[in-house]
Amino acid sequence: MVTQRKPRPSKYLTAPIRPVQVDRDRSVAGLLEKMEGAGFGARQLAEAHRIWLDMLGDNTTIMVAASGALIPAGMRRLLAYVIKNRFVDVLVCSGSLLFHDLHETLGRQHYQSHPSMTDAELESAQIDRMWDVLASEEEYHEANEWVGGFVNQMDQSRPYSTREFLHMLGRELAEIATDDGVLTSAYKSRVPIFCPTIADSAITVGIAGARFEKKNSFCFDIAQDVLDMMQVAARARVTGVINIGGGTSRSFIQQMEQATNIIKTPARGHKYAIQIATDMPHPGGRSSPHVNDEALIFGKLQRGAATAYVNCDATIALPILITSLSQTAAKYMKGRKRPNFTFAGKELTVEVS
């Protein structure tokens, strides 16, 4: 009989991996709880869920940066759910995401494609393709024209921040929407949306089309967006960021720490950070608050910040995370003191009780 040697004590080897088991707990939250004892992507997804709950319980001002074709891929109702239930407080979205949301709020749809469909036949049929998702080019043009018609009704004598414009756009859409999306949910829940890439979207194509017809002289005031975000950063007790994808939306939230220098308020850094993307992770397997790439991934963090890097397609991670939150977040929300925003005129007022 072979004698098994007793493991040598080590300060590192203290938390054994717990293999994920199949049991009668069929809830998504129960599955994530079991995944906390695993490794790699399973553990990171479970930690992202735990960090999101910690943010809700710590009266954190939660900011989400989102980009990519999340709406065409079917994530619209999930995003609307976290907005309506105030699991998030501030949104920074890409222009394409918001245009796709507007398109669906106007009663249009996106469709599944089949591998046998060729780009040539889709082009001749005026169909746009995003990987395995399709959309009608004609319907996109109709959405452009709708935006142009909306802008023609606005005051042309002054510029608008993207935050003010998107709040007004959400209000207009809410009057006709039969199914809430990002814009309408944010309007109803008084959650501000910023869009630093609004020029790179069909929303601005609609505005430009109306200007070409000499029906408006509308323009944006991007500096006001920076000042609004500065107020959010300065007044928040604790901040946390959830990055869904990368790009300018993520960079805009990183910039808010620098913007507080305008009012001579030292940057405090985020206490919590979640990254959901398919970017190449840190060579060590995940990022740490002590490595140089941290600023690129999360922005400026507090020392010892709670972080999770979920190296996963957001369309896989979000349904699991948000469904789990629907089962676990209620007790964390009972005593939550969330920031309150006043949308009066061109400036955003932030109150934290």
Short mmCIF file of the C-alpha atoms (twelve columns), coordinates in Angstrom:
data_MODEL
# 
_entry.id   MODEL 
# 
loop_
_atom_site.group_PDB 
_atom_site.id 
_atom_site.type_symbol 
_atom_site.label_atom_id 
_atom_site.label_alt_id 
_atom_site.label_comp_id 
_atom_site.label_asym_id 
_atom_site.label_seq_id 
_atom_site.Cartn_x 
_atom_site.Cartn_y 
_atom_site.Cartn_z 
_atom_site.pdbx_PDB_model_num 
ATOM 1   C CA . MET A 1   0.000   0.000  0.000   1 
ATOM 2   C CA . VAL A 2   1.395   3.382  -1.029  1 
ATOM 3   C CA . THR A 3   1.595   5.852  1.840   1 
ATOM 4   C CA . GLN A 4   0.247   9.296  1.032   1 
ATOM 5   C CA . ARG A 5   2.409   12.097 2.346   1 
ATOM 6   C CA . LYS A 6   0.760   14.911 4.246   1 
ATOM 7   C CA . PRO A 7   0.865   18.195 2.247   1 
ATOM 8   C CA . ARG A 8   3.442   20.678 3.406   1 
ATOM 9   C CA . PRO A 9   1.814   23.804 4.946   1 
ATOM 10  C CA . SER A 10  1.874   26.865 2.700   1 
ATOM 11  C CA . LYS A 11  0.420   30.342 3.065   1 
ATOM 12  C CA . TYR A 12  -0.537  30.168 -0.634  1 
ATOM 13  C CA . LEU A 13  -2.267  26.784 -0.812  1 
ATOM 14  C CA . THR A 14  -5.202  27.600 1.455   1 
ATOM 15  C CA . ALA A 15  -8.305  27.696 -0.798  1 
ATOM 16  C CA . PRO A 16  -8.825  24.394 -2.633  1 
ATOM 17  C CA . ILE A 17  -10.741 24.394 -5.915  1 
ATOM 18  C CA . ARG A 18  -14.256 23.085 -5.357  1 
ATOM 19  C CA . PRO A 19  -15.434 21.157 -8.441  1 
ATOM 20  C CA . VAL A 20  -18.820 22.349 -9.691  1 
ATOM 21  C CA . GLN A 21  -21.446 19.756 -8.856  1 
ATOM 22  C CA . VAL A 22  -24.819 18.985 -10.379 1 
ATOM 23  C CA . ASP A 23  -27.550 19.091 -7.748  1 
ATOM 24  C CA . ARG A 24  -31.204 19.963 -7.386  1 
ATOM 25  C CA . ASP A 25  -30.574 23.692 -7.141  1 
ATOM 26  C CA . ARG A 26  -31.564 24.766 -10.648 1 
ATOM 27  C CA . SER A 27  -31.419 28.524 -10.079 1 
ATOM 28  C CA . VAL A 28  -28.894 30.592 -12.003 1 
ATOM 29  C CA . ALA A 29  -27.802 32.246 -8.755  1 
ATOM 30  C CA . GLY A 30  -27.197 28.831 -7.228  1 
ATOM 31  C CA . LEU A 31  -25.039 27.838 -10.177 1 
ATOM 32  C CA . LEU A 32  -22.950 31.013 -9.899  1 
ATOM 33  C CA . GLU A 33  -22.469 30.385 -6.186  1 
ATOM 34  C CA . LYS A 34  -21.013 26.965 -6.991  1 
ATOM 35  C CA . MET A 35  -18.809 28.517 -9.693  1 
ATOM 36  C CA . GLU A 36  -17.163 30.748 -7.067  1 
ATOM 37  C CA . GLY A 37  -15.186 27.704 -5.944  1 
ATOM 38  C CA . ALA A 38  -13.912 26.955 -9.459  1 
ATOM 39  C CA . GLY A 39  -11.242 28.656 -11.550 1 
ATOM 40  C CA . PHE A 40  -10.704 30.557 -14.788 1 
ATOM 41  C CA . GLY A 41  -13.791 32.091 -16.424 1 
ATOM 42  C CA . ALA A 42  -16.222 30.304 -14.112 1 
ATOM 43  C CA . ARG A 43  -14.758 31.965 -11.041 1 
ATOM 44  C CA . GLN A 44  -14.486 35.388 -12.674 1 
ATOM 45  C CA . LEU A 45  -18.154 35.353 -13.719 1 
ATOM 46  C CA . ALA A 46  -19.169 34.353 -10.194 1 
ATOM 47  C CA . GLU A 47  -16.958 37.082 -8.725  1 
ATOM 48  C CA . ALA A 48  -18.545 39.636 -11.063 1 
ATOM 49  C CA . HIS A 49  -21.940 38.682 -9.619  1 
ATOM 50  C CA . ARG A 50  -20.636 38.980 -6.064  1 
ATOM 51  C CA . ILE A 51  -19.006 42.361 -6.758  1 
ATOM 52  C CA . TRP A 52  -22.210 43.716 -8.321  1 
ATOM 53  C CA . LEU A 53  -24.109 42.722 -5.166  1 
ATOM 54  C CA . ASP A 54  -21.411 44.312 -2.998  1 
ATOM 55  C CA . MET A 55  -21.779 47.552 -4.961  1 
ATOM 56  C CA . LEU A 56  -25.531 47.578 -4.355  1 
ATOM 57  C CA . GLY A 57  -25.015 46.958 -0.646  1 
ATOM 58  C CA . ASP A 58  -22.301 49.618 -0.311  1 
ATOM 59  C CA . ASN A 59  -24.374 52.555 -1.639  1 
ATOM 60  C CA . THR A 60  -22.081 52.744 -4.637  1 
ATOM 61  C CA . THR A 61  -22.678 55.008 -7.618  1 
ATOM 62  C CA . ILE A 62  -22.586 52.330 -10.304 1 
ATOM 63  C CA . MET A 63  -21.502 53.373 -13.788 1 
ATOM 64  C CA . VAL A 64  -21.848 51.151 -16.842 1 
ATOM 65  C CA . ALA A 65  -19.869 51.619 -20.043 1 
ATOM 66  C CA . ALA A 66  -21.430 49.650 -22.892 1 
ATOM 67  C CA . SER A 67  -20.592 49.364 -26.566 1 
ATOM 68  C CA . GLY A 68  -21.000 46.975 -29.444 1 
ATOM 69  C CA . ALA A 69  -24.020 45.372 -31.082 1 
ATOM 70  C CA . LEU A 70  -25.621 44.290 -27.805 1 
ATOM 71  C CA . ILE A 71  -29.135 45.342 -28.832 1 
ATOM 72  C CA . PRO A 72  -29.244 43.460 -32.167 1 
ATOM 73  C CA . ALA A 73  -27.926 40.400 -30.304 1 
ATOM 74  C CA . GLY A 74  -30.960 40.414 -27.973 1 
ATOM 75  C CA . MET A 75  -29.677 42.169 -24.824 1 
ATOM 76  C CA . ARG A 76  -32.165 45.088 -24.871 1 
ATOM 77  C CA . ARG A 77  -34.620 43.804 -22.256 1 
ATOM 78  C CA . LEU A 78  -31.811 42.725 -19.951 1 
ATOM 79  C CA . LEU A 79  -30.277 46.197 -20.022 1 
ATOM 80  C CA . ALA A 80  -33.710 47.776 -19.536 1 
ATOM 81  C CA . TYR A 81  -34.241 45.529 -16.501 1 
ATOM 82  C CA . VAL A 82  -31.101 46.665 -14.652 1 
ATOM 83  C CA . ILE A 83  -31.954 50.304 -15.422 1 
ATOM 84  C CA . LYS A 84  -35.567 50.059 -14.242 1 
ATOM 85  C CA . ASN A 85  -34.531 48.320 -11.038 1 
ATOM 86  C CA . ARG A 86  -31.686 50.808 -10.461 1 
ATOM 87  C CA . PHE A 87  -28.960 48.191 -10.397 1 
ATOM 88  C CA . VAL A 88  -27.045 50.920 -12.281 1 
ATOM 89  C CA . ASP A 89  -26.929 54.708 -11.834 1 
ATOM 90  C CA . VAL A 90  -25.079 56.155 -14.832 1 
ATOM 91  C CA . LEU A 91  -24.769 54.883 -18.402 1 
ATOM 92  C CA . VAL A 92  -22.099 55.672 -20.990 1 
ATOM 93  C CA . CYS A 93  -23.111 54.036 -24.257 1 
ATOM 94  C CA . SER A 94  -21.819 53.964 -27.795 1 
ATOM 95  C CA . GLY A 95  -23.860 55.738 -30.454 1 
ATOM 96  C CA . SER A 96  -24.512 52.505 -32.343 1 
ATOM 97  C CA . LEU A 97  -25.935 50.825 -29.242 1 
ATOM 98  C CA . LEU A 98  -28.361 53.701 -28.690 1 
ATOM 99  C CA . PHE A 99  -29.386 53.819 -32.353 1 
ATOM 100 C CA . HIS A 100 -30.137 50.102 -32.334 1 
ATOM 101 C CA . ASP A 101 -32.165 50.615 -29.160 1 
ATOM 102 C CA . LEU A 102 -34.121 53.453 -30.799 1 
ATOM 103 C CA . HIS A 103 -34.731 51.278 -33.865 1 
ATOM 104 C CA . GLU A 104 -36.339 48.544 -31.746 1 
ATOM 105 C CA . THR A 105 -38.245 51.028 -29.579 1 
ATOM 106 C CA . LEU A 106 -39.862 52.330 -32.770 1 
ATOM 107 C CA . GLY A 107 -41.335 48.849 -33.180 1 
ATOM 108 C CA . ARG A 108 -38.735 47.415 -35.539 1 
ATOM 109 C CA . GLN A 109 -36.762 44.212 -35.113 1 
ATOM 110 C CA . HIS A 110 -33.441 42.551 -35.771 1 
ATOM 111 C CA . TYR A 111 -33.379 39.078 -37.290 1 
ATOM 112 C CA . GLN A 112 -31.282 35.918 -37.231 1 
ATOM 113 C CA . SER A 113 -29.283 35.079 -40.328 1 
ATOM 114 C CA . HIS A 114 -28.208 31.754 -41.791 1 
ATOM 115 C CA . PRO A 115 -24.665 30.839 -42.907 1 
ATOM 116 C CA . SER A 116 -25.923 30.182 -46.442 1 
ATOM 117 C CA . MET A 117 -26.871 33.845 -46.887 1 
ATOM 118 C CA . THR A 118 -24.196 35.623 -48.898 1 
ATOM 119 C CA . ASP A 119 -23.221 39.261 -48.495 1 
ATOM 120 C CA . ALA A 120 -23.979 39.832 -52.186 1 
ATOM 121 C CA . GLU A 121 -27.597 38.673 -51.932 1 
ATOM 122 C CA . LEU A 122 -28.120 40.589 -48.687 1 
ATOM 123 C CA . GLU A 123 -26.769 43.772 -50.252 1 
ATOM 124 C CA . SER A 124 -29.073 43.456 -53.241 1 
ATOM 125 C CA . ALA A 125 -32.016 43.023 -50.856 1 
ATOM 126 C CA . GLN A 126 -30.901 46.101 -48.820 1 
ATOM 127 C CA . ILE A 127 -30.260 44.012 -45.717 1 
ATOM 128 C CA . ASP A 128 -27.487 44.888 -43.248 1 
ATOM 129 C CA . ARG A 129 -25.596 42.068 -41.522 1 
ATOM 130 C CA . MET A 130 -23.870 42.140 -38.121 1 
ATOM 131 C CA . TRP A 131 -22.232 38.729 -37.828 1 
ATOM 132 C CA . ASP A 132 -25.307 36.435 -37.590 1 
ATOM 133 C CA . VAL A 133 -27.880 39.233 -37.130 1 
ATOM 134 C CA . LEU A 134 -29.771 41.076 -39.876 1 
ATOM 135 C CA . ALA A 135 -31.586 44.401 -40.138 1 
ATOM 136 C CA . SER A 136 -33.569 46.217 -42.812 1 
ATOM 137 C CA . GLU A 137 -31.597 49.082 -44.304 1 
ATOM 138 C CA . GLU A 138 -34.861 50.797 -45.223 1 
ATOM 139 C CA . GLU A 139 -36.042 50.638 -41.605 1 
ATOM 140 C CA . TYR A 140 -32.718 52.060 -40.422 1 
ATOM 141 C CA . HIS A 141 -33.225 54.977 -42.819 1 
ATOM 142 C CA . GLU A 142 -36.715 55.503 -41.388 1 
ATOM 143 C CA . ALA A 143 -35.188 55.701 -37.894 1 
ATOM 144 C CA . ASN A 144 -32.701 58.307 -39.188 1 
ATOM 145 C CA . GLU A 145 -35.571 60.396 -40.502 1 
ATOM 146 C CA . TRP A 146 -37.459 60.043 -37.219 1 
ATOM 147 C CA . VAL A 147 -34.434 61.438 -35.337 1 
ATOM 148 C CA . GLY A 148 -34.206 64.314 -37.805 1 
ATOM 149 C CA . GLY A 149 -37.878 65.125 -37.283 1 
ATOM 150 C CA . PHE A 150 -37.425 65.060 -33.505 1 
ATOM 151 C CA . VAL A 151 -34.431 67.404 -33.614 1 
ATOM 152 C CA . ASN A 152 -36.314 69.863 -35.828 1 
ATOM 153 C CA . GLN A 153 -38.710 70.447 -32.916 1 
ATOM 154 C CA . MET A 154 -35.942 71.385 -30.474 1 
ATOM 155 C CA . ASP A 155 -34.642 74.808 -29.551 1 
ATOM 156 C CA . GLN A 156 -32.011 75.629 -32.177 1 
ATOM 157 C CA . SER A 157 -30.580 78.636 -30.343 1 
ATOM 158 C CA . ARG A 158 -28.247 76.683 -28.035 1 
ATOM 159 C CA . PRO A 159 -26.181 73.481 -28.006 1 
ATOM 160 C CA . TYR A 160 -27.132 70.361 -26.029 1 
ATOM 161 C CA . SER A 161 -25.006 67.927 -24.085 1 
ATOM 162 C CA . THR A 162 -25.495 64.338 -25.196 1 
ATOM 163 C CA . ARG A 163 -26.876 63.634 -21.712 1 
ATOM 164 C CA . GLU A 164 -29.619 66.267 -22.053 1 
ATOM 165 C CA . PHE A 165 -30.381 65.289 -25.649 1 
ATOM 166 C CA . LEU A 166 -30.701 61.570 -24.831 1 
ATOM 167 C CA . HIS A 167 -32.954 62.306 -21.853 1 
ATOM 168 C CA . MET A 168 -35.278 64.289 -24.140 1 
ATOM 169 C CA . LEU A 169 -35.067 61.584 -26.803 1 
ATOM 170 C CA . GLY A 170 -36.057 58.971 -24.207 1 
ATOM 171 C CA . ARG A 171 -39.025 61.120 -23.180 1 
ATOM 172 C CA . GLU A 172 -40.207 61.390 -26.787 1 
ATOM 173 C CA . LEU A 173 -39.839 57.648 -27.340 1 
ATOM 174 C CA . ALA A 174 -41.624 56.840 -24.065 1 
ATOM 175 C CA . GLU A 175 -44.803 58.384 -25.458 1 
ATOM 176 C CA . ILE A 176 -44.972 55.830 -28.277 1 
ATOM 177 C CA . ALA A 177 -43.039 52.829 -26.934 1 
ATOM 178 C CA . THR A 178 -44.876 49.569 -26.312 1 
ATOM 179 C CA . ASP A 179 -41.764 47.843 -24.957 1 
ATOM 180 C CA . ASP A 180 -39.154 49.732 -22.927 1 
ATOM 181 C CA . GLY A 181 -35.517 49.713 -23.954 1 
ATOM 182 C CA . VAL A 182 -32.411 51.539 -22.781 1 
ATOM 183 C CA . LEU A 183 -33.480 55.078 -23.686 1 
ATOM 184 C CA . THR A 184 -37.032 54.877 -22.348 1 
ATOM 185 C CA . SER A 185 -36.065 52.991 -19.173 1 
ATOM 186 C CA . ALA A 186 -33.346 55.549 -18.436 1 
ATOM 187 C CA . TYR A 187 -35.811 58.410 -18.934 1 
ATOM 188 C CA . LYS A 188 -38.438 56.857 -16.651 1 
ATOM 189 C CA . SER A 189 -35.892 55.895 -13.980 1 
ATOM 190 C CA . ARG A 190 -34.032 59.218 -14.165 1 
ATOM 191 C CA . VAL A 191 -30.743 57.565 -15.061 1 
ATOM 192 C CA . PRO A 192 -28.421 59.793 -17.128 1 
ATOM 193 C CA . ILE A 193 -26.978 58.479 -20.397 1 
ATOM 194 C CA . PHE A 194 -23.814 59.897 -21.942 1 
ATOM 195 C CA . CYS A 195 -22.643 59.170 -25.476 1 
ATOM 196 C CA . PRO A 196 -19.122 60.406 -26.293 1 
ATOM 197 C CA . THR A 197 -19.263 58.701 -29.723 1 
ATOM 198 C CA . ILE A 198 -22.604 60.077 -30.832 1 
ATOM 199 C CA . ALA A 199 -21.034 61.461 -34.027 1 
ATOM 200 C CA . ASP A 200 -20.086 57.907 -34.982 1 
ATOM 201 C CA . SER A 201 -23.690 56.715 -35.184 1 
ATOM 202 C CA . ALA A 202 -26.805 56.827 -37.306 1 
ATOM 203 C CA . ILE A 203 -28.382 59.158 -34.736 1 
ATOM 204 C CA . THR A 204 -26.133 61.940 -35.987 1 
ATOM 205 C CA . VAL A 205 -26.752 60.866 -39.583 1 
ATOM 206 C CA . GLY A 206 -30.416 61.694 -38.957 1 
ATOM 207 C CA . ILE A 207 -29.478 65.075 -37.460 1 
ATOM 208 C CA . ALA A 208 -27.139 65.808 -40.384 1 
ATOM 209 C CA . GLY A 209 -29.829 64.880 -42.880 1 
ATOM 210 C CA . ALA A 210 -32.223 67.384 -41.356 1 
ATOM 211 C CA . ARG A 211 -29.523 70.077 -41.363 1 
ATOM 212 C CA . PHE A 212 -28.761 69.367 -45.024 1 
ATOM 213 C CA . GLU A 213 -32.408 70.120 -45.738 1 
ATOM 214 C CA . LYS A 214 -31.875 73.397 -43.874 1 
ATOM 215 C CA . LYS A 215 -34.412 72.508 -41.201 1 
ATOM 216 C CA . ASN A 216 -32.152 72.881 -38.159 1 
ATOM 217 C CA . SER A 217 -28.832 74.152 -36.850 1 
ATOM 218 C CA . PHE A 218 -28.662 71.694 -33.950 1 
ATOM 219 C CA . CYS A 219 -25.259 70.931 -32.371 1 
ATOM 220 C CA . PHE A 220 -23.790 69.141 -29.343 1 
ATOM 221 C CA . ASP A 221 -21.914 70.496 -26.319 1 
ATOM 222 C CA . ILE A 222 -19.514 67.700 -25.370 1 
ATOM 223 C CA . ALA A 223 -17.734 69.798 -22.725 1 
ATOM 224 C CA . GLN A 224 -20.960 69.911 -20.712 1 
ATOM 225 C CA . ASP A 225 -20.948 66.095 -20.613 1 
ATOM 226 C CA . VAL A 226 -17.499 66.212 -19.013 1 
ATOM 227 C CA . LEU A 227 -18.716 68.742 -16.434 1 
ATOM 228 C CA . ASP A 228 -21.750 66.564 -15.648 1 
ATOM 229 C CA . MET A 229 -19.558 63.508 -15.123 1 
ATOM 230 C CA . MET A 230 -17.268 65.604 -12.957 1 
ATOM 231 C CA . GLN A 231 -20.243 66.337 -10.684 1 
ATOM 232 C CA . VAL A 232 -21.086 62.629 -10.486 1 
ATOM 233 C CA . ALA A 233 -17.515 61.756 -9.491  1 
ATOM 234 C CA . ALA A 234 -17.205 64.594 -6.990  1 
ATOM 235 C CA . ARG A 235 -20.460 63.859 -5.149  1 
ATOM 236 C CA . ALA A 236 -20.336 60.070 -5.073  1 
ATOM 237 C CA . ARG A 237 -19.245 58.475 -1.799  1 
ATOM 238 C CA . VAL A 238 -18.114 55.297 -3.531  1 
ATOM 239 C CA . THR A 239 -17.917 54.522 -7.245  1 
ATOM 240 C CA . GLY A 240 -17.877 51.312 -9.204  1 
ATOM 241 C CA . VAL A 241 -17.618 50.687 -12.934 1 
ATOM 242 C CA . ILE A 242 -18.949 47.872 -15.101 1 
ATOM 243 C CA . ASN A 243 -17.307 47.821 -18.530 1 
ATOM 244 C CA . ILE A 244 -19.192 45.857 -21.179 1 
ATOM 245 C CA . GLY A 245 -16.819 45.814 -24.102 1 
ATOM 246 C CA . GLY A 246 -14.208 48.500 -24.627 1 
ATOM 247 C CA . GLY A 247 -13.702 51.592 -26.713 1 
ATOM 248 C CA . THR A 248 -14.573 55.206 -26.041 1 
ATOM 249 C CA . SER A 249 -17.391 54.503 -23.584 1 
ATOM 250 C CA . ARG A 250 -14.900 52.915 -21.212 1 
ATOM 251 C CA . SER A 251 -12.351 55.685 -21.769 1 
ATOM 252 C CA . PHE A 252 -14.943 58.375 -21.007 1 
ATOM 253 C CA . ILE A 253 -15.530 56.936 -17.539 1 
ATOM 254 C CA . GLN A 254 -11.774 56.719 -16.974 1 
ATOM 255 C CA . GLN A 255 -11.539 60.392 -17.841 1 
ATOM 256 C CA . MET A 256 -13.962 61.447 -15.086 1 
ATOM 257 C CA . GLU A 257 -11.280 60.880 -12.458 1 
ATOM 258 C CA . GLN A 258 -9.103  63.469 -14.195 1 
ATOM 259 C CA . ALA A 259 -12.042 65.858 -14.619 1 
ATOM 260 C CA . THR A 260 -12.371 66.305 -10.846 1 
ATOM 261 C CA . ASN A 261 -9.144  68.317 -10.999 1 
ATOM 262 C CA . ILE A 262 -11.252 71.107 -12.507 1 
ATOM 263 C CA . ILE A 263 -12.798 71.714 -9.083  1 
ATOM 264 C CA . LYS A 264 -9.620  70.788 -7.188  1 
ATOM 265 C CA . THR A 265 -11.105 67.556 -5.855  1 
ATOM 266 C CA . PRO A 266 -8.558  64.715 -5.606  1 
ATOM 267 C CA . ALA A 267 -9.425  61.597 -7.600  1 
ATOM 268 C CA . ARG A 268 -10.399 58.755 -5.275  1 
ATOM 269 C CA . GLY A 269 -10.565 55.924 -7.770  1 
ATOM 270 C CA . HIS A 270 -13.189 53.214 -8.108  1 
ATOM 271 C CA . LYS A 271 -13.685 50.789 -5.253  1 
ATOM 272 C CA . TYR A 272 -15.207 48.177 -7.558  1 
ATOM 273 C CA . ALA A 273 -14.635 47.235 -11.198 1 
ATOM 274 C CA . ILE A 274 -16.029 44.563 -13.503 1 
ATOM 275 C CA . GLN A 275 -14.830 44.058 -17.065 1 
ATOM 276 C CA . ILE A 276 -16.806 41.868 -19.493 1 
ATOM 277 C CA . ALA A 277 -14.999 41.627 -22.819 1 
ATOM 278 C CA . THR A 278 -13.068 39.347 -25.113 1 
ATOM 279 C CA . ASP A 279 -9.950  41.506 -24.936 1 
ATOM 280 C CA . MET A 280 -6.710  39.693 -24.243 1 
ATOM 281 C CA . PRO A 281 -6.430  39.373 -20.435 1 
ATOM 282 C CA . HIS A 282 -3.301  40.063 -18.439 1 
ATOM 283 C CA . PRO A 283 -0.618  37.361 -19.019 1 
ATOM 284 C CA . GLY A 284 -0.916  36.294 -15.397 1 
ATOM 285 C CA . GLY A 285 -4.506  35.190 -15.942 1 
ATOM 286 C CA . ARG A 286 -6.259  38.272 -14.606 1 
ATOM 287 C CA . SER A 287 -5.487  41.856 -13.839 1 
ATOM 288 C CA . SER A 288 -4.369  43.123 -10.490 1 
ATOM 289 C CA . PRO A 289 -4.485  46.603 -8.952  1 
ATOM 290 C CA . HIS A 290 -0.684  46.534 -8.911  1 
ATOM 291 C CA . VAL A 291 0.088   46.019 -12.612 1 
ATOM 292 C CA . ASN A 292 0.525   48.659 -15.260 1 
ATOM 293 C CA . ASP A 293 -2.407  47.647 -17.472 1 
ATOM 294 C CA . GLU A 294 -4.935  48.371 -14.735 1 
ATOM 295 C CA . ALA A 295 -5.547  51.940 -15.924 1 
ATOM 296 C CA . LEU A 296 -6.240  50.652 -19.424 1 
ATOM 297 C CA . ILE A 297 -8.786  48.096 -18.246 1 
ATOM 298 C CA . PHE A 298 -10.567 49.636 -15.300 1 
ATOM 299 C CA . GLY A 299 -9.546  53.263 -15.033 1 
ATOM 300 C CA . LYS A 300 -8.065  54.494 -11.773 1 
ATOM 301 C CA . LEU A 301 -8.881  52.152 -8.910  1 
ATOM 302 C CA . GLN A 302 -8.511  52.416 -5.179  1 
ATOM 303 C CA . ARG A 303 -5.773  50.311 -3.682  1 
ATOM 304 C CA . GLY A 304 -7.235  46.915 -2.895  1 
ATOM 305 C CA . ALA A 305 -10.259 47.468 -5.136  1 
ATOM 306 C CA . ALA A 306 -12.511 44.468 -5.794  1 
ATOM 307 C CA . THR A 307 -12.150 43.512 -9.463  1 
ATOM 308 C CA . ALA A 308 -13.302 40.799 -11.847 1 
ATOM 309 C CA . TYR A 309 -12.194 40.289 -15.435 1 
ATOM 310 C CA . VAL A 310 -14.720 38.157 -17.328 1 
ATOM 311 C CA . ASN A 311 -13.054 37.146 -20.583 1 
ATOM 312 C CA . CYS A 312 -16.312 36.257 -22.264 1 
ATOM 313 C CA . ASP A 313 -18.736 37.396 -24.951 1 
ATOM 314 C CA . ALA A 314 -21.094 39.830 -23.216 1 
ATOM 315 C CA . THR A 315 -24.090 38.118 -24.833 1 
ATOM 316 C CA . ILE A 316 -23.205 35.000 -22.811 1 
ATOM 317 C CA . ALA A 317 -22.231 36.706 -19.552 1 
ATOM 318 C CA . LEU A 318 -25.060 39.266 -19.302 1 
ATOM 319 C CA . PRO A 319 -28.004 36.820 -19.376 1 
ATOM 320 C CA . ILE A 320 -26.386 34.775 -16.605 1 
ATOM 321 C CA . LEU A 321 -25.368 37.769 -14.479 1 
ATOM 322 C CA . ILE A 322 -28.613 39.717 -14.771 1 
ATOM 323 C CA . THR A 323 -30.873 36.698 -14.308 1 
ATOM 324 C CA . SER A 324 -28.894 35.879 -11.178 1 
ATOM 325 C CA . LEU A 325 -29.262 39.464 -9.912  1 
ATOM 326 C CA . SER A 326 -33.019 39.154 -10.357 1 
ATOM 327 C CA . GLN A 327 -32.869 36.283 -7.844  1 
ATOM 328 C CA . THR A 328 -30.374 37.743 -5.359  1 
ATOM 329 C CA . ALA A 329 -30.393 41.558 -5.384  1 
ATOM 330 C CA . ALA A 330 -33.644 42.283 -3.501  1 
ATOM 331 C CA . LYS A 331 -32.145 42.212 -0.001  1 
ATOM 332 C CA . TYR A 332 -29.246 44.454 -1.087  1 
ATOM 333 C CA . MET A 333 -31.660 47.018 -2.552  1 
ATOM 334 C CA . LYS A 334 -33.782 47.518 0.582   1 
ATOM 335 C CA . GLY A 335 -31.458 49.990 2.268   1 
ATOM 336 C CA . ARG A 336 -29.663 51.256 -0.809  1 
ATOM 337 C CA . LYS A 337 -29.061 55.007 -0.964  1 
ATOM 338 C CA . ARG A 338 -28.693 55.710 -4.632  1 
ATOM 339 C CA . PRO A 339 -27.802 59.049 -6.228  1 
ATOM 340 C CA . ASN A 340 -30.702 61.204 -7.363  1 
ATOM 341 C CA . PHE A 341 -30.398 63.254 -10.533 1 
ATOM 342 C CA . THR A 342 -32.285 66.399 -11.464 1 
ATOM 343 C CA . PHE A 343 -32.691 66.986 -15.195 1 
ATOM 344 C CA . ALA A 344 -33.438 70.702 -15.318 1 
ATOM 345 C CA . GLY A 345 -32.064 72.619 -18.248 1 
ATOM 346 C CA . LYS A 346 -28.587 72.006 -19.552 1 
ATOM 347 C CA . GLU A 347 -26.925 71.163 -16.210 1 
ATOM 348 C CA . LEU A 348 -27.207 67.931 -14.288 1 
ATOM 349 C CA . THR A 349 -27.726 68.170 -10.519 1 
ATOM 350 C CA . VAL A 350 -26.574 65.244 -8.361  1 
ATOM 351 C CA . GLU A 351 -27.792 64.580 -4.820  1 
ATOM 352 C CA . VAL A 352 -26.470 61.784 -2.636  1 
ATOM 353 C CA . SER A 353 -28.445 61.213 0.578   1 
# 
